Structure formats: structure tokens, C-alpha cells
Amino acid sequence: MNVFSARSALTRRLVPGVILATSVMVAACSGAAAAPTVAPVTAAPPSPAGPTSWADWIDHQGFGAQNGPNEVRRLTRYLTEHAGATTLFDLDDDIARVAGIVAWLDAHPATACWADYHDQVRAQLVTVRDGWTKARPEVEAGKLIPADVVASTDAAANAANDLPAPSNCP
């Protein structure tokens, strides 16, 4: 027996198992092609330690601020520049992202030093979320996002992202 015949015997023993495993995975994933729906966003549990610090808000946003106003501005810019290419899946995903940030803010009241920022950024993000929700039936019908929604959500996302950070706020 040489190396090639040993490898062939091993392959002959393993191939039926690999085929079976692949078939099971394909069958299990076949339901994944169903149309997406917008799941209701539940608010995160309230902060157990009381008001949330500015540092916790910054930490929540993650690396590159991918879970905060910067990400919402990026999403809004994409929708503004590619309004005709927006799919219902993309819009639903964007709505869910913004709703998740608003839910986090709702569940985490701010300390006094950033309470104004908290209220302002939340209000701007609600404008974006509600605008996109208003546009959903249009996109579902295969139409473009209305120009007034594009303009108002873009302005709100920019305003949220451009809010100055509070000074001397830990």
C-alpha cells in the first residue's frame, strides 16, 4: 500500500459522511430564504447602576462608533446616494439598527453632564427611525424613498452625529 492508495481508502470512507452532513445543512437552511420582517425591538434592560455615564455611551458605540450616530449617518448617506437601489431588506435592517440605538438610550438614562446630549441625539435618531418607517410601504411597493424623507433623515442623522460632545463628562 502506498500513500495514494491509503488516501483513496480514507476518502472512500469519508465521502458518504460528508455528503450526508452537507445534505442535512442544506435542508436545514432551506427555510432561510423567507421574506424578512421587521421584528419589534424591545428595550434593553434598564441600567442597574442608575444613570449611565458618558463613557458607557462611548463604549456602547463600539470600535468606529458602529452602534451610534456615526453609523446612522453612514447608513443615511448610503440611502441618500443610492435611493433607487434600496431594498426592503436593507431598509428593515437600517430601521432595526436605529431602533436598537434608541432603545438603548431609553433604557440607559444619562448622568447630568450629558443629559442634554442624550435627549438631543435621541430625538434626532427617532426622526430617522420614523422617517424610514414612513418610507417602508413605498419601498415595499417597489418605489423610491420619498425625497422629503431622504432629506429629513439625512439632516437628522447629520445633526445627531455633529452634536458636540459634552465637556468634562466622565
N, C-alpha and C positions, 0 to 999 in steps of 0.2 A: 504494500500500500504506500503510495506516495502522498505528498501534500495535497495535490489536486484531487485525488480520489477521496481523501478524508474530508476535504472541504465540500465536495459534492455530496457525500453521505450526510453530513451535517445539514447542508442546505435542504436536502430532500426531507429530512425530519422536521425542520423548522418552518418550511413554506406553508404547510396546511394551517399551522397555528397563526402565522402572520396574516394569512388570508382571512381566517375566521375573525381575528381581532379587528382587522380593517373593516370587515363587513358589519360587525357589531357597532363600531364607531360611526360608520356612515349611516346606519339605520337609526342610531340614537340622535344624530344631528339632523336628520331629515326634517324634523319639525321646526328647525331654527329659521326657516325661510318665511315664517308667518309675518304678516304685516306688523310693524312696530306700533305700539300705542304709547301715549303719554301716561306714565304711571303717576299717581298722585305723590307729591313729595311730602313726606312727613318731617316735621321739625325735629332737629337734633335735640337730645335731652338737654334741659337747661344746665347751665354751668353749675356744678355742685359747690364750687367755692365762692359763689356770689358773682359780682361784676367781673367781666373779662378784661384783662389788661390789653393794652396796645400791642405788646409783644406777642400775646396769644393770637391776636388777629393776624399779625405778620406771619407767625408760624403756620397758622391755618392756610394761608395762601400758598405755601409751599415754594419749592425752588422755581424761580422765574415768575412768581406770582400767578401760577396757573390755576388758582382757585380764588380769584379775586377780580377787582375791576380791570386789571390789565388784560386778563383773559377775555373778559366780556367785551372790552374794546377790540381785541383781536377778532373775536367772533363777529362783531358788528361790522367791522371793516370788511371782512370776507363777504358778508351778506350784502353790503353796500356795493362792493366791486363785482359780485357775481350773482346779482339778484335773479337773473334768468336761469341760473343753474341750481338754485336752492331746491333740495328735495325735502319731502315731508320728514324723512328720517333725520336729515341734518337739522331741520328746524326744531323737531321734537327734542333732539339731543341738546341743542342750544338752550331751549326753554328749560329743560331739566337742570342744566348746569347753573343757569342764573337762579332758578327757583331754589336750588340747593344752597347757594351762597346767601340768598335772602333768608332761608330757613335757619342757617347757622347764625346769622346776625340776630334773628328773632329769638333764638334760644340762648344767646350769649349777650346779655346787656353789657354796655360799656361802663368802664370806670369814668369818673367825672372828666378826666383830662381829654378824653376822646369821644365824649358823648355826642357833641355836635357833628363831628365827622361821621360817627356811626349812623346818626339819623339822616344826614345828607346822602351818604353813599347808599344807604338802604333805599331811600326814596328814588334815587336815580336808577338803581337796579330794578326796582318794582316797575318803573316806567318802561324799561327794556323788556322785562318779562311780559308785562301786559300788552305791549305793542306786538311782540312776536306771537302771543296767544291770539290777539285780534287778527293777525295775518294768517293764522293757521288754516282757516277754511279756504282762503284764496289759494294757498299753495296746494292744499288737498284737491282743489278743483283744477289744478294744473296751470294756475295763473301766477303772475308775478306778485311779489310782496308789494303792497301799495306804496307809492312814493312817499306819502306822508308818514307812514310807519317807518320806512327806511330812514327818513330824515330825523324823526323824533327819537328813534332808538339810537341812532348814531350820535346825536347831540347828547343824549342822556349818558351813553357809555363813555363818551369823551369827558363829560362833566364829572362822572364818578371817578374816572381814572386820574383826572387832573386836580382833584381836591388836594390841597396842601396837607401834608402830614402834620399832626399836632406837635407842637414843640414841648420839650421837657415832659414827655409822657412815656413812662416805663412800660 
